[in-house]
Structures are given as structure tokens and as C-alpha cells.
Amino acid sequence: MVILILISVINYYLMNTKFLIYVTIFLLITSCNNEKNVSEVVSENTQLNCDYNNLSDQFNVNFKINQDNNIANGAIEFVVQITDKKNNILKKITTQPKIIASEINFYKQCDQVKSLSKNYNISKQWSDKLYDGNIVVGDYNFDGKDDIAIYHSKETDREIFFYEYYLQTDQGDFERDNFLSDKFHYFGKRFDRKNKLLINDEHVIIDKYKYDYGWIKLVEAVSPNIESSFYMVSVAAVKTESDAKNEVIKLENKGYQANYLWIPDYASLSGAKFYSVYIGPFSTQQECEIATEEYRKKDKNAYGLLVSQEPKRVQINGVGKVTVTNN
């Protein structure tokens, strides 16, 4: 009898021990799931929450704008979550752009992004034509790995938007690149993907940089001379410099070498107060004749011109089709 009672007691505790183990395991699993759910819940401060799977072949992007109204001036942060498409590893970048609370609505657009890697929204313009978007994906050091640029601040006087660049490492991490973040802020005409050049032409001297085994190297510094002459294919005339820059970006995205100039600066041009957007420059008339004839197959309104301080107009409509008149 005593033995039976002992066996019953032992079974009771064994069964309850198993029960407690099962309960513990269940609670741990539930706890883990709850933690995951909490991390995925959008904060009450979140003003924008967007997912993108079309900006890169290498990763997906989630972009959030958070604003804490309990802090003076409503502190704003950008949160970029990057998920590797192969292994689902998640990386996160959090930045504090210089945005005042009253301007936040300008940035609250999910489609306000670009991708140089996928040619997505490259020529798209928003209410501020020079804005390149909240985030821009591209291979900024030409190593085959997509990187991310995140909007940081604006210089109102010159209509310049500054970005912070995060380059992807061999381990898949994203690290801020100080050189690019300090030097570059435009996109289309700053990154010559064909020749793998970074071009900084904001100042009088045009600097061309190249990545060489992970290091930035200045490969050319060009000082434009307004007195020197050259040939160009004129494709558009616009009233504002911002419009000229946008037209140049469109041409460069199509693979053309392009730039713009202020027409009154040159005696050989018409003197009209417009910015001329052109393909070139070309050093010889023959080169310009060939380029003009080729481009006029797409746009019959385009024509070649000599750009110089001589008061004569040299207009080119194709190979051997040249008209010279005095201005």
C-alpha cells in the first residue's frame, strides 16, 4: 500500500514537472513572438512608413519618418531599414535631417525616392525641382554593391540639397562615407557610371575623382576658361539654372556628355537671356557636325554652334551643313 502511494506521488510530480516545462517553453515562445511584434509596430510618432522592393536587386528598403512632438520643434528622424534579398539579414540606419516641423509634409511622400541602379524616378521632379528624393539608391563607389544616400539638409540660398552617403561593405553593413557626404549633393551629373567617375563641378574648378582600391583619388581638375572656344550641340534653351541642371541630368541619364551655359557670356551666340543646354563640348567643327547630324535624327530642332568670343555665328545642321553669319 505504501509503495503504491509513493508511486502515485512520484507520478504526480513528474507529470507536473513536464507540465511546468511545457508551460515555460510556451511562455518563452510567446515572449519572443511578442518582442518581434513590438519591434514591428509602427510608433505613434511615425509620420510616413513605406516599403520598396524596386530600388535594388540586392535588398529591399523600408523608410520611416518619425516626429516626436513632445520635443521642442518636433524632432524629426529618418529610419531606413535594409533587408538583404538573399539572406533576409536586416540593417538599420537612423539619421536626423535638418527639417523644421512646419516643412515635414513636403517629405511625406512614399514615391519621393530614386534609384540610379534601377533607373527608377531618375528624371522625376517634385514640387522643388532640384530635390532628388528622401533616399537615393546607387552604386556610388562603383564596386558592384548598391549603396544608399539619405537626405540631410538644404541650403536655401543656392537651392542645394545635401545628402549623407552610406556605402555597403563586403560584410553587408552600411557605413557613412565622409568624403561623399561632405563633397556631393546632386546625382545625375555627379556620378559618371560609364567611366566610373565622381564629378564635382559646383565650384570654378571641376574636380573628377575615382575610387582606387577603396580610396578616393583626384584624377583630373579642369578650370573652364570663358575665353576659350569650343563646339556644342544645342538641344534646349531654358530660363532658369535649375531647369538647365535638370535637362542636363536627363541627357546624361541617356548616356550623353552634357552641360549648360549662360548665352550672354559668349559673343558668338545670340545674346538671349537664356541658359543653353548642350551636348559636348567638341574641340573640332568636324566632330560637332557628326554629333549634330546624329542627334537631329531624334530631335530636328537641335543644331550645332561655335561657342567663342568672336562676334560671328557658326550654325551647324549636319555634316557639311554649316552657315556662318556676323552677329
C-alpha angles and dihedrals in degrees: 000000000000090000091054091051091051092050091050092050092049092049090049093055093042091052092047091047090054089046091052091048091051091048091049093050091048092050092049092051091047090048092052092049091049091051090052091049092049091053090051096049113106111243120244085241093059112118098174132020118181135169124205129188096163103067098078141013088219105052147007122235134216115192126193134179113205126190124187107204090186089071122075112273090008101275111235128205135181116219118196117188116192121197119193109233093217104045103013091233109162125221125182133203121189121189137173108223119198098252125142116223094246091060099049095102090067090065097042097096121111094205092053093105137097138204124202089185094058098026089239118162090343095147096029118123130201130196089294103050096205095053111109096196140267092287132011122197119207144130096261098174095038095236097129094257120108117239133192133235117197124198113253114166147337133234101211099194094060098028091238124152118204125210136194114228123216114192122204115240127212087262093055095253122133117230128184112251108216096195095055093039091054099039109034136054109148123070123198098051096032098063117055098192094179094058095025093237132146109214124199108187100155093107133051091270116062109220121200118197133188132194110239114186092327096317128105113238127187105229101173140010114193124190109200114223115209089201094060120090131227141157128252142178106237111214105164144008118209135177102229134049091229090058089049092053091050092051090051090052091053092052094047091050086058090054101261127133101236144167141156138235140191106255098215090061091075127061093207093063130075098265092234112151096245138108112248116216112206148174113235146350102237122190097208135043091232092058090050093049091055094045092047094050091049095048094045087066085072100032120023091190093066121098140171125250140187109236112206146114092260112110094234129100118225110188121186124198097171143312108338091356101115129146123192121195135163117249 
